[in-house]
C-alpha cells in the first residue's frame, strides 16, 4: 500500500504508525515499545497477503503513555474504528 496525495492526515499532535512483520508476536512486541512512550488511541491488525501481519497504531505525540496495559486490553478494538478506506 502506497500513500497517496488524498490520504487524510491524522489529527494535530497525532501520528499513525504501521508495522509489518512476519508474525503477529513480532508486531505486538514493537507496538508495546511504542506504547511505553506515547499514549495510543487506536490499534488495528490485518493479515498481509502471502503471510505476516500489518499492525496500525495511532499515537498521541503530546501525551506520555499511561500505566502499562495487558495484551488482552490492548488487543480489543476501539469502538467506532475500522480499516482506513484504502485498506481491506
N, CA, C and O atoms as a GROMACS GRO file, in nm:
protein
  352
    1UNK      N    1   0.083  -0.116   0.000
    1UNK     CA    2   0.000   0.000   0.000
    1UNK      C    3   0.088   0.123   0.000
    1UNK      O    4   0.175   0.138   0.087
    2UNK      N    5   0.068   0.210  -0.095
    2UNK     CA    6   0.144   0.334  -0.106
    2UNK      C    7   0.056   0.451  -0.064
    2UNK      O    8  -0.062   0.455  -0.099
    3UNK      N    9   0.112   0.546   0.011
    3UNK     CA   10   0.033   0.664   0.045
    3UNK      C   11   0.002   0.745  -0.081
    3UNK      O   12   0.077   0.743  -0.178
    4UNK      N   13  -0.109   0.814  -0.078
    4UNK     CA   14  -0.148   0.898  -0.190
    4UNK      C   15  -0.167   1.041  -0.143
    4UNK      O   16  -0.172   1.068  -0.023
    5UNK      N   17  -0.177   1.132  -0.239
    5UNK     CA   18  -0.198   1.272  -0.206
    5UNK      C   19  -0.329   1.292  -0.131
    5UNK      O   20  -0.344   1.390  -0.057
    6UNK      N   21  -0.425   1.202  -0.150
    6UNK     CA   22  -0.558   1.218  -0.092
    6UNK      C   23  -0.572   1.154   0.046
    6UNK      O   24  -0.679   1.163   0.106
    7UNK      N   25  -0.466   1.090   0.096
    7UNK     CA   26  -0.475   1.030   0.229
    7UNK      C   27  -0.496   1.140   0.332
    7UNK      O   28  -0.422   1.239   0.332
    8UNK      N   29  -0.595   1.124   0.420
    8UNK     CA   30  -0.615   1.226   0.522
    8UNK      C   31  -0.501   1.222   0.623
    8UNK      O   32  -0.449   1.115   0.656
    9UNK      N   33  -0.463   1.337   0.671
    9UNK     CA   34  -0.361   1.344   0.775
    9UNK      C   35  -0.424   1.314   0.910
    9UNK      O   36  -0.542   1.342   0.930
   10UNK      N   37  -0.346   1.258   1.004
   10UNK     CA   38  -0.401   1.238   1.138
   10UNK      C   39  -0.425   1.374   1.204
   10UNK      O   40  -0.377   1.477   1.156
   11UNK      N   41  -0.499   1.372   1.313
   11UNK     CA   42  -0.523   1.494   1.389
   11UNK      C   43  -0.390   1.556   1.430
   11UNK      O   44  -0.288   1.487   1.437
   12UNK      N   45  -0.392   1.686   1.456
   12UNK     CA   46  -0.271   1.754   1.504
   12UNK      C   47  -0.220   1.682   1.628
   12UNK      O   48  -0.298   1.638   1.712
   13UNK      N   49  -0.089   1.672   1.640
   13UNK     CA   50  -0.021   1.608   1.753
   13UNK      C   51  -0.043   1.458   1.761
   13UNK      O   52  -0.017   1.398   1.866
   14UNK      N   53  -0.091   1.395   1.655
   14UNK     CA   54  -0.105   1.250   1.648
   14UNK      C   55  -0.020   1.199   1.533
   14UNK      O   56   0.010   1.273   1.439
   15UNK      N   57   0.019   1.073   1.541
   15UNK     CA   58   0.095   1.010   1.433
   15UNK      C   59   0.041   0.870   1.410
   15UNK      O   60   0.005   0.800   1.505
   16UNK      N   61   0.035   0.830   1.286
   16UNK     CA   62  -0.005   0.693   1.252
   16UNK      C   63   0.121   0.613   1.226
   16UNK      O   64   0.212   0.657   1.156
   17UNK      N   65   0.126   0.494   1.285
   17UNK     CA   66   0.242   0.406   1.272
   17UNK      C   67   0.193   0.273   1.215
   17UNK      O   68   0.094   0.218   1.262
   18UNK      N   69   0.262   0.224   1.114
   18UNK     CA   70   0.227   0.096   1.053
   18UNK      C   71   0.346   0.002   1.068
   18UNK      O   72   0.457   0.035   1.028
   19UNK      N   73   0.321  -0.113   1.125
   19UNK     CA   74   0.424  -0.214   1.150
   19UNK      C   75   0.388  -0.336   1.066
   19UNK      O   76   0.276  -0.386   1.073
   20UNK      N   77   0.482  -0.383   0.987
   20UNK     CA   78   0.462  -0.504   0.907
   20UNK      C   79   0.567  -0.604   0.952
   20UNK      O   80   0.686  -0.574   0.955
   21UNK      N   81   0.522  -0.725   0.987
   21UNK     CA   82   0.615  -0.828   1.034
   21UNK      C   83   0.569  -0.965   0.987
   21UNK      O   84   0.457  -0.983   0.940
   22UNK      N   85   0.659  -1.060   1.001
   22UNK     CA   86   0.627  -1.197   0.961
   22UNK      C   87   0.530  -1.264   1.057
   22UNK      O   88   0.456  -1.355   1.018
   23UNK      N   89   0.530  -1.221   1.183
   23UNK     CA   90   0.442  -1.284   1.283
   23UNK      C   91   0.367  -1.178   1.364
   23UNK      O   92   0.418  -1.068   1.383
   24UNK      N   93   0.248  -1.211   1.413
   24UNK     CA   94   0.175  -1.118   1.499
   24UNK      C   95   0.252  -1.086   1.627
   24UNK      O   96   0.244  -0.974   1.678
   25UNK      N   97   0.326  -1.182   1.677
   25UNK     CA   98   0.403  -1.161   1.801
   25UNK      C   99   0.508  -1.053   1.783
   25UNK      O  100   0.528  -0.970   1.872
   26UNK      N  101   0.576  -1.052   1.669
   26UNK     CA  102   0.678  -0.950   1.643
   26UNK      C  103   0.614  -0.812   1.632
   26UNK      O  104   0.668  -0.715   1.685
   27UNK      N  105   0.501  -0.802   1.564
   27UNK     CA  106   0.431  -0.673   1.552
   27UNK      C  107   0.387  -0.623   1.689
   27UNK      O  108   0.402  -0.504   1.719
   28UNK      N  109   0.334  -0.712   1.771
   28UNK     CA  110   0.290  -0.672   1.906
   28UNK      C  111   0.407  -0.627   1.992
   28UNK      O  112   0.394  -0.533   2.070
   29UNK      N  113   0.521  -0.693   1.978
   29UNK     CA  114   0.639  -0.656   2.058
   29UNK      C  115   0.683  -0.513   2.024
   29UNK      O  116   0.716  -0.436   2.113
   30UNK      N  117   0.684  -0.479   1.896
   30UNK     CA  118   0.722  -0.345   1.855
   30UNK      C  119   0.617  -0.244   1.904
   30UNK      O  120   0.652  -0.136   1.953
   31UNK      N  121   0.491  -0.279   1.890
   31UNK     CA  122   0.384  -0.190   1.935
   31UNK      C  123   0.393  -0.164   2.086
   31UNK      O  124   0.368  -0.052   2.131
   32UNK      N  125   0.429  -0.264   2.162
   32UNK     CA  126   0.442  -0.246   2.308
   32UNK      C  127   0.550  -0.144   2.341
   32UNK      O  128   0.531  -0.063   2.432
   33UNK      N  129   0.660  -0.146   2.270
   33UNK     CA  130   0.767  -0.048   2.294
   33UNK      C  131   0.717   0.093   2.264
   33UNK      O  132   0.742   0.186   2.340
   34UNK      N  133   0.646   0.108   2.154
   34UNK     CA  134   0.593   0.239   2.116
   34UNK      C  135   0.493   0.287   2.220
   34UNK      O  136   0.493   0.405   2.257
   35UNK      N  137   0.406   0.196   2.268
   35UNK     CA  138   0.306   0.235   2.367
   35UNK      C  139   0.366   0.271   2.502
   35UNK      O  140   0.298   0.333   2.585
   36UNK      N  141   0.491   0.235   2.527
   36UNK     CA  142   0.556   0.276   2.651
   36UNK      C  143   0.595   0.423   2.646
   36UNK      O  144   0.614   0.486   2.750
   37UNK      N  145   0.605   0.478   2.525
   37UNK     CA  146   0.645   0.618   2.509
   37UNK      C  147   0.526   0.712   2.484
   37UNK      O  148   0.524   0.824   2.534
   38UNK      N  149   0.429   0.666   2.409
   38UNK     CA  150   0.318   0.751   2.368
   38UNK      C  151   0.184   0.687   2.404
   38UNK      O  152   0.168   0.565   2.402
   39UNK      N  153   0.089   0.774   2.436
   39UNK     CA  154  -0.048   0.725   2.457
   39UNK      C  155  -0.105   0.684   2.322
   39UNK      O  156  -0.094   0.758   2.224
   40UNK      N  157  -0.163   0.568   2.316
   40UNK     CA  158  -0.221   0.519   2.191
   40UNK      C  159  -0.371   0.538   2.190
   40UNK      O  160  -0.438   0.523   2.293
   41UNK      N  161  -0.424   0.572   2.073
   41UNK     CA  162  -0.568   0.592   2.063
   41UNK      C  163  -0.637   0.482   1.984
   41UNK      O  164  -0.757   0.460   2.002
   42UNK      N  165  -0.565   0.412   1.899
   42UNK     CA  166  -0.624   0.306   1.817
   42UNK      C  167  -0.520   0.199   1.791
   42UNK      O  168  -0.400   0.224   1.790
   43UNK      N  169  -0.570   0.078   1.768
   43UNK     CA  170  -0.483  -0.031   1.723
   43UNK      C  171  -0.566  -0.118   1.631
   43UNK      O  172  -0.676  -0.158   1.667
   44UNK      N  173  -0.512  -0.148   1.513
   44UNK     CA  174  -0.581  -0.234   1.418
   44UNK      C  175  -0.481  -0.332   1.361
   44UNK      O  176  -0.365  -0.299   1.340
   45UNK      N  177  -0.526  -0.453   1.336
   45UNK     CA  178  -0.438  -0.557   1.285
   45UNK      C  179  -0.500  -0.619   1.161
   45UNK      O  180  -0.621  -0.644   1.156
   46UNK      N  181  -0.416  -0.643   1.059
   46UNK     CA  182  -0.461  -0.701   0.933
   46UNK      C  183  -0.364  -0.807   0.888
   46UNK      O  184  -0.244  -0.796   0.913
   47UNK      N  185  -0.413  -0.911   0.819
   47UNK     CA  186  -0.320  -1.007   0.759
   47UNK      C  187  -0.253  -0.944   0.637
   47UNK      O  188  -0.312  -0.859   0.570
   48UNK      N  189  -0.132  -0.985   0.609
   48UNK     CA  190  -0.058  -0.938   0.492
   48UNK      C  191  -0.069  -1.047   0.386
   48UNK      O  192  -0.046  -1.164   0.416
   49UNK      N  193  -0.102  -1.011   0.262
   49UNK     CA  194  -0.106  -1.113   0.156
   49UNK      C  195   0.026  -1.188   0.151
   49UNK      O  196   0.133  -1.127   0.151
   50UNK      N  197   0.020  -1.319   0.146
   50UNK     CA  198   0.140  -1.401   0.143
   50UNK      C  199   0.191  -1.436   0.282
   50UNK      O  200   0.296  -1.498   0.294
   51UNK      N  201   0.119  -1.398   0.385
   51UNK     CA  202   0.160  -1.426   0.523
   51UNK      C  203   0.208  -1.301   0.593
   51UNK      O  204   0.247  -1.203   0.530
   52UNK      N  205   0.206  -1.305   0.722
   52UNK     CA  206   0.253  -1.192   0.802
   52UNK      C  207   0.138  -1.111   0.858
   52UNK      O  208   0.021  -1.144   0.840
   53UNK      N  209   0.174  -1.006   0.927
   53UNK     CA  210   0.078  -0.920   0.996
   53UNK      C  211   0.112  -0.774   0.973
   53UNK      O  212   0.229  -0.736   0.971
   54UNK      N  213   0.010  -0.694   0.956
   54UNK     CA  214   0.026  -0.549   0.950
   54UNK      C  215  -0.053  -0.491   1.067
   54UNK      O  216  -0.173  -0.515   1.080
   55UNK      N  217   0.015  -0.417   1.152
   55UNK     CA  218  -0.047  -0.358   1.270
   55UNK      C  219  -0.040  -0.207   1.259
   55UNK      O  220   0.067  -0.152   1.233
   56UNK      N  221  -0.152  -0.140   1.277
   56UNK     CA  222  -0.158   0.005   1.268
   56UNK      C  223  -0.189   0.061   1.406
   56UNK      O  224  -0.277   0.012   1.476
   57UNK      N  225  -0.116   0.165   1.444
   57UNK     CA  226  -0.139   0.234   1.570
   57UNK      C  227  -0.155   0.382   1.540
   57UNK      O  228  -0.093   0.434   1.448
   58UNK      N  229  -0.238   0.449   1.617
   58UNK     CA  230  -0.242   0.594   1.616
   58UNK      C  231  -0.201   0.637   1.755
   58UNK      O  232  -0.260   0.595   1.854
   59UNK      N  233  -0.098   0.722   1.763
   59UNK     CA  234  -0.047   0.764   1.894
   59UNK      C  235  -0.059   0.915   1.909
   59UNK      O  236  -0.056   0.990   1.811
   60UNK      N  237  -0.073   0.957   2.033
   60UNK     CA  238  -0.078   1.098   2.069
   60UNK      C  239   0.064   1.138   2.107
   60UNK      O  240   0.116   1.094   2.209
   61UNK      N  241   0.126   1.220   2.025
   61UNK     CA  242   0.267   1.254   2.045
   61UNK      C  243   0.289   1.355   2.156
   61UNK      O  244   0.404   1.382   2.193
   62UNK      N  245   0.182   1.413   2.208
   62UNK     CA  246   0.197   1.510   2.317
   62UNK      C  247   0.165   1.451   2.453
   62UNK      O  248   0.190   1.515   2.555
   63UNK      N  249   0.111   1.331   2.457
   63UNK     CA  250   0.071   1.270   2.583
   63UNK      C  251   0.158   1.149   2.612
   63UNK      O  252   0.170   1.058   2.530
   64UNK      N  253   0.219   1.150   2.728
   64UNK     CA  254   0.302   1.036   2.768
   64UNK      C  255   0.212   0.915   2.791
   64UNK      O  256   0.094   0.928   2.824
   65UNK      N  257   0.269   0.799   2.773
   65UNK     CA  258   0.194   0.675   2.796
   65UNK      C  259   0.154   0.664   2.942
   65UNK      O  260   0.225   0.710   3.032
   66UNK      N  261   0.040   0.604   2.964
   66UNK     CA  262  -0.006   0.580   3.100
   66UNK      C  263   0.050   0.448   3.150
   66UNK      O  264   0.146   0.396   3.093
   67UNK      N  265  -0.009   0.395   3.255
   67UNK     CA  266   0.038   0.267   3.307
   67UNK      C  267   0.027   0.158   3.200
   67UNK      O  268  -0.063   0.160   3.116
   68UNK      N  269   0.117   0.064   3.206
   68UNK     CA  270   0.118  -0.045   3.108
   68UNK      C  271  -0.013  -0.121   3.115
   68UNK      O  272  -0.068  -0.145   3.223
   69UNK      N  273  -0.064  -0.161   2.996
   69UNK     CA  274  -0.186  -0.239   2.989
   69UNK      C  275  -0.152  -0.381   2.944
   69UNK      O  276  -0.048  -0.404   2.884
   70UNK      N  277  -0.240  -0.474   2.974
   70UNK     CA  278  -0.217  -0.612   2.935
   70UNK      C  279  -0.237  -0.628   2.784
   70UNK      O  280  -0.300  -0.544   2.720
   71UNK      N  281  -0.184  -0.736   2.730
   71UNK     CA  282  -0.203  -0.763   2.588
   71UNK      C  283  -0.351  -0.773   2.556
   71UNK      O  284  -0.395  -0.724   2.452
   72UNK      N  285  -0.431  -0.835   2.644
   72UNK     CA  286  -0.574  -0.851   2.619
   72UNK      C  287  -0.642  -0.716   2.608
   72UNK      O  288  -0.723  -0.694   2.518
   73UNK      N  289  -0.609  -0.625   2.697
   73UNK     CA  290  -0.671  -0.492   2.692
   73UNK      C  291  -0.631  -0.417   2.566
   73UNK      O  292  -0.715  -0.348   2.507
   74UNK      N  293  -0.508  -0.428   2.524
   74UNK     CA  294  -0.462  -0.354   2.406
   74UNK      C  295  -0.508  -0.420   2.276
   74UNK      O  296  -0.506  -0.354   2.172
   75UNK      N  297  -0.547  -0.546   2.279
   75UNK     CA  298  -0.587  -0.613   2.156
   75UNK      C  299  -0.735  -0.595   2.125
   75UNK      O  300  -0.779  -0.628   2.015
   76UNK      N  301  -0.812  -0.542   2.219
   76UNK     CA  302  -0.954  -0.519   2.193
   76UNK      C  303  -0.969  -0.398   2.103
   76UNK      O  304  -0.904  -0.295   2.125
   77UNK      N  305  -1.054  -0.409   2.001
   77UNK     CA  306  -1.070  -0.295   1.910
   77UNK      C  307  -1.139  -0.178   1.980
   77UNK      O  308  -1.229  -0.198   2.062
   78UNK      N  309  -1.097  -0.059   1.946
   78UNK     CA  310  -1.164   0.060   1.998
   78UNK      C  311  -1.299   0.071   1.929
   78UNK      O  312  -1.312   0.031   1.814
   79UNK      N  313  -1.398   0.124   1.997
   79UNK     CA  314  -1.531   0.136   1.937
   79UNK      C  315  -1.529   0.243   1.829
   79UNK      O  316  -1.461   0.345   1.841
   80UNK      N  317  -1.605   0.218   1.725
   80UNK     CA  318  -1.616   0.314   1.618
   80UNK      C  319  -1.495   0.322   1.526
   80UNK      O  320  -1.481   0.418   1.452
   81UNK      N  321  -1.408   0.221   1.529
   81UNK     CA  322  -1.291   0.224   1.441
   81UNK      C  323  -1.302   0.111   1.341
   81UNK      O  324  -1.377   0.015   1.360
   82UNK      N  325  -1.227   0.123   1.237
   82UNK     CA  326  -1.225   0.019   1.135
   82UNK      C  327  -1.109   0.047   1.042
   82UNK      O  328  -1.028   0.135   1.069
   83UNK      N  329  -1.101  -0.027   0.933
   83UNK     CA  330  -0.990  -0.005   0.841
   83UNK      C  331  -1.001   0.133   0.776
   83UNK      O  332  -1.110   0.189   0.763
   84UNK      N  333  -0.889   0.185   0.737
   84UNK     CA  334  -0.889   0.308   0.660
   84UNK      C  335  -0.950   0.276   0.524
   84UNK      O  336  -0.948   0.161   0.482
   85UNK      N  337  -1.004   0.376   0.454
   85UNK     CA  338  -1.071   0.348   0.327
   85UNK      C  339  -0.985   0.272   0.226
   85UNK      O  340  -1.039   0.195   0.146
   86UNK      N  341  -0.852   0.291   0.228
   86UNK     CA  342  -0.768   0.225   0.130
   86UNK      C  343  -0.726   0.084   0.170
   86UNK      O  344  -0.651   0.019   0.098
   87UNK      N  345  -0.775   0.037   0.286
   87UNK     CA  346  -0.733  -0.094   0.337
   87UNK      C  347  -0.846  -0.194   0.326
   87UNK      O  348  -0.963  -0.156   0.326
   88UNK      N  349  -0.810  -0.323   0.315
   88UNK     CA  350  -0.914  -0.427   0.305
   88UNK      C  351  -0.988  -0.442   0.435
   88UNK      O  352  -1.079  -0.525   0.445
   0.00000   0.00000   0.00000
